[in-house]
Amino acid sequence: MSSPVQISFPNVIHIDRSLDRPVYLQIAHQMINAIQRGVLLAGVQLPGTRSLSEALNVHRKTIIAAYDELDAQGWTEIRPNKGTFVRNKGPQENIALQSYDEKFLTSYPSETGYRFKQSILLDVLTVGPAAGLEFNDGLPDIRLLPLERLSKVYGGILKSKTNYKHFGYSHVEGNEYFRETLASYLNNTRGLHINKNNILTTRGIHMSIYMASSMLIEPGDLVIVGDLSYYLANMCFQQSGGRIISVPVDADGISVEAIRELCKTKKIRMLYLTPHHHYPTTVTLSAERRVELLQLAQTYGFIILW
């Protein structure tokens, strides 16, 4: 086919500007779906970028970006001085598009074709705010971020040719300069005689807790937490097979006396706490209790994770 395909694209492509997904990707993905379902047949010529931008009421550069995305994924080919055409065969060249069932193309299967381990422990229910005010347990409000300033700094880094080193894989343990600086800080302020090789950085606290749980906890191990405690940490401990035991938390932090009594009758594997600003009460563990906990850990041989 040499002439552009004559279909009503506004009826095929529906743009939702409230979504986080860029408009050009919405267009590209819906056109891919149209190709898979046979709405756009192999070999047809797509409309020009100007006419399609007018039909969809978007900027012409948005259509150009969508066509570039289709070409990059292998769904179309751009022929110089002719236009953009749907490829005779898509990215899955050994599978004829016509052999697909229409139901399969328009929706995902309700279940996979293979079995895998499932657990509700690490599931987190996420509910978006329905109003301008959001009530949570202390998470920062990202709406206060200086995005304009951050974007300028980030753009400046990207434009500097001397910063290509940031685009490769870094050390598995984390940024070397950061680890050296952190080791120096802990030496000077906490009396920890360590160096960068004793520090492993992660993408966040959840990853750290999960990794520590996977390495240190065996099924049946007893883990002491405060009452109340961080629910995601508790889930990680249980995912690794740990059994949770909660002890009271008062104005001076977690109860050392309750932990001592438990150690007399049970084999404790780990104690999880946050010395500064315990979650969710925000109380600070007193200096006296910190020393007592270290003495208990030395006497009974349990791990302190904080």
Solvent accessible surface area in square Angstrom, and as a share of the most:
residue,aa,sasa,rsa
1,M,150,0.67
2,S,101,0.65
3,S,73,0.47
4,P,50,0.31
5,V,26,0.15
6,Q,158,0.70
7,I,56,0.28
8,S,57,0.37
9,F,7,0.03
10,P,63,0.40
11,N,109,0.56
12,V,34,0.20
13,I,5,0.03
14,H,122,0.54
15,I,47,0.24
16,D,62,0.32
17,R,156,0.57
18,S,97,0.62
19,L,94,0.47
20,D,150,0.78
21,R,122,0.45
22,P,65,0.41
23,V,32,0.19
24,Y,69,0.26
25,L,37,0.18
26,Q,7,0.03
27,I,0,0.00
28,A,0,0.00
29,H,67,0.30
30,Q,44,0.20
31,M,1,0.00
32,I,19,0.10
33,N,45,0.23
34,A,0,0.00
35,I,4,0.02
36,Q,50,0.22
37,R,84,0.31
38,G,35,0.34
39,V,56,0.32
40,L,2,0.01
41,L,91,0.45
42,A,43,0.33
43,G,15,0.15
44,V,3,0.02
45,Q,22,0.10
46,L,2,0.01
47,P,18,0.11
48,G,44,0.42
49,T,26,0.15
50,R,148,0.54
51,S,62,0.40
52,L,2,0.01
53,S,7,0.05
54,E,128,0.57
55,A,52,0.40
56,L,17,0.08
57,N,126,0.64
58,V,21,0.12
59,H,120,0.54
60,R,99,0.36
61,K,147,0.62
62,T,31,0.18
63,I,0,0.00
64,I,66,0.33
65,A,35,0.27
66,A,0,0.00
67,Y,8,0.03
68,D,73,0.38
69,E,43,0.19
70,L,0,0.00
71,D,51,0.27
72,A,86,0.67
73,Q,71,0.32
74,G,18,0.18
75,W,22,0.08
76,T,0,0.00
77,E,50,0.22
78,I,88,0.45
79,R,84,0.31
80,P,112,0.71
81,N,165,0.85
82,K,138,0.58
83,G,27,0.26
84,T,12,0.07
85,F,7,0.03
86,V,2,0.01
87,R,88,0.32
88,N,118,0.60
89,K,129,0.55
90,G,8,0.07
91,P,63,0.40
92,Q,102,0.45
93,E,110,0.49
94,N,155,0.79
95,I,82,0.42
96,A,62,0.48
97,L,35,0.17
98,Q,150,0.67
99,S,85,0.55
100,Y,51,0.20
101,D,90,0.46
102,E,121,0.54
103,K,154,0.65
104,F,107,0.44
105,L,21,0.10
106,T,72,0.42
107,S,60,0.39
108,Y,207,0.79
109,P,82,0.51
110,S,120,0.77
111,E,140,0.63
112,T,68,0.39
113,G,86,0.82
114,Y,154,0.58
115,R,239,0.87
116,F,117,0.49
117,K,195,0.82
118,Q,151,0.67
119,S,51,0.33
120,I,144,0.73
121,L,52,0.26
122,L,70,0.35
123,D,91,0.47
124,V,77,0.44
125,L,160,0.80
126,T,118,0.69
127,V,116,0.67
128,G,53,0.51
129,P,83,0.52
130,A,113,0.88
131,A,72,0.56
132,G,52,0.50
133,L,135,0.67
134,E,96,0.43
135,F,186,0.78
136,N,72,0.37
137,D,78,0.40
138,G,67,0.65
139,L,123,0.61
140,P,112,0.71
141,D,57,0.30
142,I,126,0.64
143,R,157,0.57
144,L,148,0.73
145,L,89,0.44
146,P,74,0.46
147,L,119,0.59
148,E,127,0.57
149,R,175,0.64
150,L,89,0.44
151,S,67,0.43
152,K,137,0.58
153,V,85,0.49
154,Y,138,0.53
155,G,20,0.20
156,G,41,0.39
157,I,73,0.37
158,L,82,0.41
159,K,172,0.73
160,S,38,0.24
161,K,162,0.69
162,T,111,0.65
163,N,28,0.14
164,Y,151,0.57
165,K,157,0.66
166,H,114,0.51
167,F,126,0.53
168,G,53,0.51
169,Y,229,0.87
170,S,86,0.56
171,H,99,0.44
172,V,137,0.79
173,E,78,0.35
174,G,11,0.11
175,N,87,0.45
176,E,61,0.28
177,Y,167,0.63
178,F,101,0.42
179,R,11,0.04
180,E,82,0.37
181,T,72,0.42
182,L,53,0.26
183,A,5,0.04
184,S,56,0.36
185,Y,112,0.42
186,L,36,0.18
187,N,49,0.25
188,N,120,0.61
189,T,66,0.38
190,R,120,0.44
191,G,48,0.46
192,L,81,0.40
193,H,174,0.78
194,I,49,0.25
195,N,80,0.41
196,K,54,0.23
197,N,119,0.61
198,N,100,0.52
199,I,19,0.10
200,L,92,0.46
201,T,41,0.24
202,T,43,0.25
203,R,223,0.82
204,G,35,0.34
205,I,100,0.51
206,H,92,0.41
207,M,82,0.37
208,S,46,0.30
209,I,8,0.04
210,Y,96,0.37
211,M,67,0.30
212,A,13,0.10
213,S,0,0.00
214,S,64,0.41
215,M,136,0.61
216,L,55,0.27
217,I,7,0.04
218,E,109,0.49
219,P,110,0.69
220,G,41,0.39
221,D,31,0.16
222,L,17,0.09
223,V,0,0.00
224,I,1,0.00
225,V,2,0.01
226,G,3,0.03
227,D,79,0.41
228,L,112,0.56
229,S,18,0.12
230,Y,33,0.13
231,Y,96,0.36
232,L,23,0.12
233,A,0,0.00
234,N,29,0.15
235,M,45,0.20
236,C,11,0.06
237,F,0,0.00
238,Q,74,0.33
239,Q,65,0.29
240,S,23,0.15
241,G,25,0.24
242,G,7,0.07
243,R,149,0.54
244,I,56,0.28
245,I,36,0.18
246,S,61,0.39
247,V,5,0.03
248,P,84,0.53
249,V,29,0.17
250,D,68,0.35
251,A,87,0.67
252,D,68,0.35
253,G,2,0.02
254,I,5,0.02
255,S,21,0.13
256,V,7,0.04
257,E,97,0.43
258,A,27,0.21
259,I,0,0.00
260,R,65,0.24
261,E,84,0.38
262,L,31,0.15
263,C,10,0.06
264,K,120,0.51
265,T,113,0.66
266,K,94,0.40
267,K,147,0.62
268,I,5,0.03
269,R,91,0.33
270,M,0,0.00
271,L,0,0.00
272,Y,15,0.06
273,L,9,0.05
274,T,47,0.28
275,P,12,0.08
276,H,83,0.37
277,H,125,0.56
278,H,14,0.06
279,Y,57,0.22
280,P,54,0.34
281,T,58,0.34
282,T,89,0.52
283,V,38,0.22
284,T,60,0.35
285,L,8,0.04
286,S,27,0.17
287,A,70,0.55
288,E,117,0.53
289,R,48,0.17
290,R,71,0.26
291,V,81,0.46
292,E,59,0.26
293,L,4,0.02
294,L,118,0.59
295,Q,106,0.47
296,L,12,0.06
297,A,16,0.13
298,Q,160,0.71
299,T,100,0.58
300,Y,74,0.28
301,G,51,0.49
302,F,12,0.05
303,I,46,0.23
304,I,45,0.23
305,L,34,0.17
306,W,178,0.62
